[in-house]
Amino acid sequence: MNLLDTIAAISTPYGKGGIAVIRISGENAIAVAQKVFFPKSKRLLSDIKSNVATFGSILGAKSKNDEYIDDGIAVVFRAPASFTGEDTVEISCHGGILITQKVLESVLAAGARIAMPGEFTKRAFINGKMSLTSAEALGDLLEAANDDQISIARSGMRGNLSEKATQIYDSLCNVLAAIYAHIDYPDEDLADISREEMLAVCNNAMIALRDLAKTYSTGHAIAEGVSTAILGRTNAGKSTLYNQLVGRDAAIVTDIAGTTRDVLTEKATLGRVTLRLSDTAGLRQSNDTVEKIGIDRARREAENAELIFAVFDGSLEACPEDAELVNYLGSLSATKIAIINKTDLGQNDSLNKLTSGFEYRVFISASNGNGIDALASAVERIYIDKNLSMSDDAIVSNSRQNAAVTAAIDALSLAIGAIQGDLPLEVCCVEVESTLSALGELDGRTVSEDIISRIFSNFCVGK
């Protein structure tokens, strides 16, 4: 990926539509565009004012007869006042699949190359048009499936998280400057703040970082999604619950025990929480080779899950397999919710005692949806901080951001300990620098190229 190239891509969804947009960005974007787009006014595209829609004809570049492709509209956005911070041209044509492809091919023939996934947004980040957290939020906005996801994404795009990180960063920079002054000029009284004042600043920064860290449970549950395994013995109604939550018949449901043999995975929204949901094989002793593989996979899924829905058939008397499930769940670190299913068929009291040790327990009928609201409420109580404003507060929404905040807290703890312990300022300096480095990774000041590439590779080609 050469960031000096002029790039182009179709920025609207593939398929038929009223219009399609071909985006061109780079040093030669205007020169490339005016080889294929010819305003009806007979003026050159390079002479058109920025941000003005111009009607014209689109011709095939380098074709023998200047093949007419379509009429359309072009808008020039000159650097730095563009999405990418580079000269950018957006050509809108009619939204036919073939027409759109022909316009793109003409632009490529005129000297642009096809953009890599997320390359436009990556250039916006590199050119200082947005922070890394804002870029991630843009990706979240494009993938949003509910209102809370939109709110968190908009908060990130407005720079709420980046602004909070910058406030902490700047306060610690003042501490670091004072430490440098002490180290470089030990005989001079050049420092603006004393050790006590350094400690106060670091303590305030720690409070702010810990407040940020607390938002991750909510941000992660809404934006990334909670890995959730549905466990239970055969015919407890696991697949019926899975279908109810994903909103379609994704899993086969029969009266035959052991129908589910493999792990099915899909995202689902439950109340305000996003679940990365896994339907698993029923847990039991089996001599069937294929079923045993499915059961092993179910256990692996459970061991890696953050949340477990333990499903019990509430219409039947508790059996040894139910007791084995409860004992097995005791060995897992995930949060567990006992789901007493099939309430529409009556309720056997024997399960009440067996599941009494669960902190969260709900009664549902997966077949008709009764009790799903109660399940949603239980999940929200676990993960959602109702005191947070999704649209206004700084919220840590993914594991990369959380790792950076956690690293900053760890480093700052050592810095505070060094200052309190009256250790040499050189030691304090190292730990404050480590804190700043972690904060830099949070909003992209010091993040590695590998991480940047990984983030933007998840975007579509035209974004």
C-alpha positions as CSV (number, residue, x, y, z in Angstrom):
1,M,0.0,0.0,0.0
2,N,1.8,3.1,-1.3
3,L,0.2,6.2,0.3
4,L,1.6,8.4,-2.4
5,D,-0.5,6.7,-5.0
6,T,-3.8,8.2,-6.3
7,I,-6.5,5.7,-5.3
8,A,-10.0,5.0,-6.5
9,A,-12.9,2.8,-5.5
10,I,-16.7,2.5,-5.7
11,S,-17.9,3.9,-2.4
12,T,-21.5,2.9,-2.6
13,P,-22.8,-0.7,-2.1
14,Y,-22.5,-3.1,-4.9
15,G,-25.7,-3.6,-6.9
16,K,-28.4,-1.6,-8.7
17,G,-29.4,1.7,-7.3
18,G,-30.4,5.3,-8.1
19,I,-26.7,6.4,-8.1
20,A,-23.3,5.1,-7.5
21,V,-20.3,7.1,-6.2
22,I,-16.7,6.6,-7.4
23,R,-14.2,8.2,-5.0
24,I,-10.7,9.3,-6.1
25,S,-8.1,10.5,-3.6
26,G,-4.5,11.5,-3.9
27,E,-2.1,14.1,-5.2
28,N,-3.2,13.5,-8.8
29,A,-6.9,13.0,-8.1
30,I,-8.1,16.0,-10.0
31,A,-5.8,15.3,-13.0
32,V,-7.1,11.7,-13.1
33,A,-10.7,12.8,-12.8
34,Q,-10.6,15.3,-15.6
35,K,-9.4,12.7,-18.0
36,V,-12.7,11.0,-17.7
37,F,-15.2,13.7,-16.6
38,F,-16.0,16.6,-18.8
39,P,-18.3,19.4,-17.5
40,K,-21.1,20.5,-19.8
41,S,-19.9,24.1,-19.2
42,K,-16.7,23.1,-21.2
43,R,-14.5,24.2,-18.3
44,L,-11.8,22.0,-16.9
45,L,-12.5,20.2,-13.7
46,S,-9.4,21.7,-12.2
47,D,-11.0,25.2,-12.7
48,I,-14.2,24.3,-10.8
49,K,-14.5,25.6,-7.3
50,S,-14.2,23.2,-4.4
51,N,-17.4,21.6,-2.9
52,V,-19.5,22.6,-6.0
53,A,-21.5,19.9,-7.8
54,T,-20.8,20.0,-11.6
55,F,-22.8,18.2,-14.2
56,G,-21.0,16.6,-17.1
57,S,-20.2,13.6,-19.2
58,I,-18.1,10.5,-18.3
59,L,-16.0,9.1,-21.0
60,G,-13.7,6.1,-21.2
61,A,-10.1,7.1,-20.6
62,K,-7.6,6.0,-23.2
63,S,-10.3,4.5,-25.4
64,K,-9.9,5.0,-29.1
65,N,-13.2,6.8,-29.6
66,D,-13.5,8.4,-26.1
67,E,-16.4,6.0,-25.4
68,Y,-19.3,7.7,-23.8
69,I,-20.2,5.9,-20.6
70,D,-22.8,8.1,-18.7
71,D,-23.8,11.6,-17.6
72,G,-23.1,12.4,-14.0
73,I,-22.0,14.8,-11.3
74,A,-18.5,15.5,-10.0
75,V,-17.5,17.3,-6.8
76,V,-13.9,18.4,-6.1
77,F,-12.7,18.5,-2.5
78,R,-9.3,20.2,-2.3
79,A,-6.7,19.4,0.4
80,P,-6.7,19.7,3.3
81,A,-10.5,20.2,3.4
82,S,-11.5,16.7,2.4
83,F,-12.3,13.4,4.2
84,T,-8.8,12.1,3.5
85,G,-7.0,15.4,3.8
86,E,-5.9,14.9,0.2
87,D,-7.3,16.2,-3.1
88,T,-10.4,14.2,-3.6
89,V,-13.0,13.9,-6.4
90,E,-16.3,12.1,-6.1
91,I,-18.0,11.2,-9.4
92,S,-21.7,10.2,-9.2
93,C,-23.1,8.2,-12.0
94,H,-26.3,6.1,-12.5
95,G,-26.3,3.1,-10.2
96,G,-26.2,0.2,-12.7
97,I,-23.7,-2.6,-12.0
98,L,-22.1,-2.5,-15.4
99,I,-22.2,1.4,-15.7
100,T,-20.5,1.7,-12.3
101,Q,-17.8,-0.8,-13.1
102,K,-17.1,1.0,-16.5
103,V,-16.7,4.4,-14.7
104,L,-14.2,2.8,-12.2
105,E,-12.3,1.1,-15.0
106,S,-12.0,4.4,-16.8
107,V,-10.7,6.1,-13.7
108,L,-8.1,3.3,-13.2
109,A,-7.1,3.6,-16.8
110,A,-6.5,7.4,-16.3
111,G,-3.8,6.7,-13.7
112,A,-5.4,5.7,-10.3
113,R,-5.1,2.4,-8.7
114,I,-7.8,0.4,-6.8
115,A,-7.9,1.3,-3.1
116,M,-7.2,-1.3,-0.5
117,P,-9.9,-2.0,2.2
118,G,-10.1,1.0,4.5
119,E,-7.4,3.0,2.7
120,F,-9.4,6.2,2.4
121,T,-10.0,6.2,6.2
122,K,-6.4,5.2,6.8
123,R,-5.3,8.2,4.9
124,A,-7.6,10.4,6.9
125,F,-6.0,9.1,10.1
126,I,-2.4,9.5,8.8
127,N,-3.2,13.1,7.6
128,G,-4.5,14.0,11.0
129,K,-8.2,14.3,10.0
130,M,-9.2,11.9,12.7
131,S,-7.8,10.0,15.7
132,L,-7.5,6.3,15.7
133,T,-10.4,6.0,18.1
134,S,-12.5,8.1,15.8
135,A,-11.6,5.9,12.8
136,E,-12.6,2.8,14.8
137,A,-15.8,4.5,15.7
138,L,-16.5,5.1,12.0
139,G,-16.1,1.4,11.4
140,D,-18.5,0.7,14.2
141,L,-21.0,3.1,12.8
142,L,-21.0,1.3,9.5
143,E,-21.6,-2.0,11.3
144,A,-24.2,-0.7,13.8
145,A,-27.3,-2.9,14.2
146,N,-29.0,-1.0,17.1
147,D,-29.4,2.5,18.4
148,D,-26.9,2.1,21.3
149,Q,-24.2,1.0,18.8
150,I,-24.9,4.1,16.7
151,S,-24.7,6.3,19.8
152,I,-21.4,4.9,21.0
153,A,-20.0,5.2,17.4
154,R,-21.1,8.8,17.1
155,S,-19.5,9.5,20.5
156,G,-16.2,8.1,19.3
157,M,-16.4,10.0,16.0
158,R,-17.0,13.2,17.9
159,G,-13.7,12.5,19.6
160,N,-15.0,12.0,23.2
161,L,-12.6,9.2,24.0
162,S,-9.7,10.8,22.2
163,E,-10.4,14.1,24.0
164,K,-10.4,12.3,27.4
165,A,-7.2,10.5,26.6
166,T,-5.6,13.8,25.5
167,Q,-6.5,15.5,28.8
168,I,-4.8,12.7,30.7
169,Y,-1.9,12.7,28.4
170,D,-1.3,16.4,28.6
171,S,-1.5,16.4,32.4
172,L,1.2,13.7,32.6
173,C,3.3,15.5,30.1
174,N,3.6,18.3,32.6
175,V,4.8,15.9,35.2
176,L,7.3,14.4,32.8
177,A,8.6,17.9,31.9
178,A,9.1,18.6,35.6
179,I,11.0,15.3,36.1
180,Y,13.2,16.1,33.1
181,A,14.0,19.5,34.6
182,H,15.0,17.9,37.9
183,I,17.2,15.3,36.1
184,D,18.9,17.6,33.7
185,Y,19.5,20.5,36.1
186,P,19.6,19.0,39.6
187,D,21.2,22.2,41.1
188,E,18.7,24.5,39.6
189,D,15.1,25.2,40.8
190,L,13.5,24.8,37.4
191,A,10.6,22.5,38.0
192,D,7.2,24.0,38.0
193,I,5.8,21.4,40.4
194,S,7.0,19.5,43.5
195,R,6.9,15.8,44.2
196,E,3.7,16.3,46.1
197,E,2.1,18.1,43.2
198,M,3.4,15.4,40.8
199,L,1.7,12.8,42.9
200,A,-1.5,14.8,43.0
201,V,-1.5,15.0,39.1
202,C,-0.8,11.3,38.8
203,N,-3.5,10.4,41.3
204,N,-6.0,12.4,39.3
205,A,-4.9,10.8,36.1
206,M,-5.3,7.4,37.7
207,I,-8.9,8.2,38.7
208,A,-9.7,9.3,35.1
209,L,-8.1,6.1,33.7
210,R,-10.0,3.8,36.1
211,D,-13.2,5.6,35.2
212,L,-12.4,4.9,31.5
213,A,-11.7,1.3,32.3
214,K,-15.1,0.9,34.0
215,T,-16.8,1.8,30.7
216,Y,-15.4,-1.1,28.9
217,S,-18.0,-3.6,30.2
218,T,-20.8,-1.5,28.7
219,G,-18.9,-0.5,25.5
220,H,-17.7,-4.0,24.8
221,A,-21.2,-5.5,25.4
222,I,-22.8,-3.0,23.0
223,A,-20.2,-2.6,20.3
224,E,-18.0,-5.7,20.2
225,G,-20.5,-8.2,21.6
226,V,-20.3,-10.7,24.5
227,S,-19.2,-14.2,23.6
228,T,-22.1,-16.3,24.8
229,A,-22.3,-20.1,24.8
230,I,-25.7,-21.9,25.1
231,L,-25.2,-25.1,27.1
232,G,-27.5,-27.8,28.3
233,R,-28.4,-31.4,28.0
234,T,-30.0,-32.7,24.8
235,N,-33.5,-31.5,24.0
236,A,-33.5,-28.8,26.7
237,G,-34.4,-26.3,24.0
238,K,-31.0,-24.8,23.3
239,S,-31.4,-24.5,19.5
240,T,-35.0,-23.2,19.9
241,L,-33.6,-20.4,22.1
242,Y,-30.8,-19.8,19.6
243,N,-33.4,-19.4,16.8
244,Q,-35.5,-17.1,19.0
245,L,-32.5,-14.8,19.7
246,V,-31.1,-14.6,16.1
247,G,-34.6,-14.1,14.7
248,R,-34.7,-17.0,12.2
249,D,-34.6,-20.8,11.9
250,A,-30.8,-20.9,11.9
251,A,-30.5,-24.2,13.8
252,I,-32.3,-27.4,13.1
253,V,-34.9,-28.3,15.9
254,T,-36.3,-31.8,16.3
255,D,-37.5,-34.1,19.0
256,I,-34.5,-36.4,18.3
257,A,-31.8,-36.1,21.0
258,G,-28.4,-35.1,19.7
259,T,-29.6,-33.2,16.6
260,T,-27.0,-30.4,17.1
261,R,-23.6,-31.8,16.3
262,D,-21.4,-28.7,15.6
263,V,-21.2,-25.2,17.0
264,L,-23.4,-22.6,15.3
265,T,-22.3,-18.9,15.7
266,E,-24.1,-15.7,15.0
267,K,-24.5,-12.2,16.3
268,A,-27.7,-11.3,18.0
269,T,-29.1,-8.3,19.9
270,L,-30.7,-9.0,23.2
271,G,-32.1,-5.8,24.7
272,R,-29.2,-3.3,24.6
273,V,-26.5,-6.0,24.5
274,T,-24.9,-7.6,21.5
275,L,-24.3,-11.3,21.9
276,R,-21.8,-13.3,19.9
277,L,-24.0,-16.4,20.3
278,S,-23.0,-20.0,20.0
279,D,-25.4,-22.9,19.9
280,T,-23.7,-26.2,21.0
281,A,-24.3,-29.9,21.1
282,G,-26.1,-31.3,24.1
283,L,-23.8,-32.4,26.9
284,R,-24.2,-36.1,27.7
285,Q,-22.3,-39.3,27.6
286,S,-22.3,-40.6,24.0
287,N,-20.7,-43.4,22.0
288,D,-21.4,-41.7,18.7
289,T,-18.1,-40.5,17.3
290,V,-19.5,-37.5,15.5
291,E,-21.6,-36.4,18.5
292,K,-18.6,-36.8,20.9
293,I,-16.7,-34.4,18.7
294,G,-19.6,-31.9,18.9
295,I,-19.6,-32.3,22.7
296,D,-15.9,-31.6,22.9
297,R,-16.4,-28.5,20.8
298,A,-19.2,-27.4,23.1
299,R,-16.9,-27.7,26.1
300,R,-14.2,-25.7,24.4
301,E,-16.7,-23.0,23.5
302,A,-17.9,-22.8,27.1
303,E,-14.3,-22.5,28.4
304,N,-13.7,-19.5,26.1
305,A,-17.1,-17.8,26.7
306,E,-17.7,-14.7,28.7
307,L,-21.3,-15.6,29.3
308,I,-23.1,-18.9,29.5
309,F,-26.8,-19.5,29.1
310,A,-27.4,-22.8,30.9
311,V,-30.6,-24.2,29.6
312,F,-32.8,-26.6,31.6
313,D,-36.0,-28.3,30.6
314,G,-38.3,-27.0,33.3
315,S,-41.2,-29.3,32.4
316,L,-39.3,-32.4,33.4
317,E,-37.8,-33.6,36.7
318,A,-34.1,-32.7,37.2
319,C,-31.9,-35.6,35.9
320,P,-28.3,-36.6,36.5
321,E,-27.2,-34.8,33.3
322,D,-28.7,-31.5,34.7
323,A,-26.7,-32.0,37.9
324,E,-23.5,-32.8,35.9
325,L,-24.0,-29.5,34.0
326,V,-24.3,-27.5,37.2
327,N,-21.1,-29.1,38.6
328,Y,-19.3,-28.5,35.3
329,L,-20.3,-24.8,35.2
330,G,-18.8,-24.4,38.7
331,S,-15.4,-24.9,37.1
332,L,-15.8,-22.1,34.5
333,S,-15.0,-18.5,35.1
334,A,-17.8,-17.1,32.8
335,T,-20.9,-15.4,34.1
336,K,-23.8,-17.9,34.1
337,I,-27.5,-17.5,33.7
338,A,-29.7,-20.4,34.5
339,I,-32.6,-20.5,32.0
340,I,-35.5,-22.7,33.0
341,N,-37.1,-23.4,29.6
342,K,-40.5,-24.8,28.4
343,T,-42.6,-22.9,30.9
344,D,-45.5,-23.4,28.5
345,L,-45.5,-27.1,29.3
346,G,-45.6,-26.7,33.1
347,Q,-42.9,-26.5,35.7
348,N,-41.2,-29.2,37.8
349,D,-40.1,-27.8,41.1
350,S,-37.0,-30.1,41.3
351,L,-35.0,-27.7,39.1
352,N,-35.6,-24.8,41.5
353,K,-33.3,-26.4,44.1
354,L,-30.7,-27.5,41.6
355,T,-30.4,-24.0,40.1
356,S,-30.8,-22.1,43.4
357,G,-27.0,-21.3,43.5
358,F,-27.1,-19.3,40.3
359,E,-26.9,-15.5,40.8
360,Y,-29.1,-15.0,37.7
361,R,-32.1,-17.3,36.9
362,V,-34.9,-16.7,34.4
363,F,-38.0,-18.7,33.3
364,I,-38.8,-18.7,29.6
365,S,-40.6,-20.5,26.8
366,A,-38.1,-20.4,23.9
367,S,-40.8,-21.7,21.5
368,N,-43.2,-18.7,22.0
369,G,-40.8,-16.1,23.3
370,N,-42.3,-15.7,26.8
371,G,-39.6,-14.6,29.3
372,I,-37.1,-13.3,26.7
373,D,-37.6,-9.8,28.0
374,A,-36.7,-11.1,31.5
375,L,-33.5,-12.7,30.0
376,A,-32.7,-9.4,28.3
377,S,-33.0,-7.5,31.6
378,A,-30.7,-10.0,33.4
379,V,-28.1,-9.6,30.7
380,E,-28.4,-5.8,30.9
381,R,-28.0,-5.8,34.6
382,I,-24.7,-7.7,34.2
383,Y,-23.1,-5.5,31.4
384,I,-24.9,-2.1,31.1
385,D,-24.0,0.9,33.3
386,K,-27.2,2.9,33.2
387,N,-25.3,6.0,34.4
388,L,-23.4,6.2,31.2
389,S,-24.5,8.4,28.4
390,M,-23.8,6.4,25.2
391,S,-23.7,9.6,23.0
392,D,-21.9,12.0,25.3
393,D,-19.5,10.1,27.6
394,A,-16.0,8.8,26.6
395,I,-16.5,5.0,26.3
396,V,-13.9,2.3,25.7
397,S,-15.6,0.0,23.2
398,N,-13.1,-2.6,22.0
399,S,-10.4,-4.9,23.3
400,R,-7.5,-2.9,21.7
401,Q,-8.6,0.3,23.5
402,N,-9.1,-1.6,26.8
403,A,-5.6,-3.1,26.5
404,A,-4.1,0.4,26.1
405,V,-6.0,1.8,29.1
406,T,-5.1,-1.3,31.2
407,A,-1.4,-0.8,30.3
408,A,-1.6,2.9,31.2
409,I,-3.1,2.0,34.6
410,D,-0.4,-0.5,35.3
411,A,2.4,1.8,34.3
412,L,1.0,4.8,36.2
413,S,0.6,2.6,39.4
414,L,4.4,2.0,39.2
415,A,5.0,5.7,38.7
416,I,2.9,6.6,41.7
417,G,4.6,4.0,43.8
418,A,8.0,5.4,42.7
419,I,7.0,9.0,43.6
420,Q,5.5,8.0,47.0
421,G,8.6,5.8,47.7
422,D,10.9,8.8,47.1
423,L,12.7,6.7,44.5
424,P,15.2,8.4,42.1
425,L,13.4,10.6,39.6
426,E,14.9,8.5,36.7
427,V,12.7,5.6,37.9
428,C,9.6,7.9,38.0
429,C,10.5,9.1,34.5
430,V,10.5,5.6,33.0
431,E,7.1,4.8,34.4
432,V,5.5,8.1,33.4
433,E,6.9,7.6,29.9
434,S,5.4,4.1,29.8
435,T,2.1,5.5,30.8
436,L,2.3,8.1,28.0
437,S,3.2,5.4,25.5
438,A,0.1,3.4,26.4
439,L,-2.1,6.5,26.1
440,G,-0.5,7.2,22.8
441,E,-1.5,3.7,21.6
442,L,-5.1,4.4,22.7
443,D,-5.6,7.3,20.3
444,G,-3.0,6.4,17.7
445,R,-0.1,8.7,18.6
446,T,2.4,5.8,19.0
447,V,0.5,2.8,17.6
448,S,2.3,0.4,15.4
449,E,1.8,0.1,11.6
450,D,0.7,-3.5,12.1
451,I,-2.1,-2.6,14.4
452,I,-3.2,0.3,12.1
453,S,-3.3,-2.0,9.1
454,R,-5.3,-4.6,11.0
455,I,-7.9,-2.0,12.0
456,F,-8.4,-0.6,8.6
457,S,-8.4,-3.9,6.8
458,N,-11.8,-4.5,8.4
459,F,-13.3,-1.6,6.4
460,C,-14.9,-2.0,3.0
461,V,-12.9,-1.0,-0.1
462,G,-14.6,2.3,-0.7
463,K,-14.3,3.6,2.8
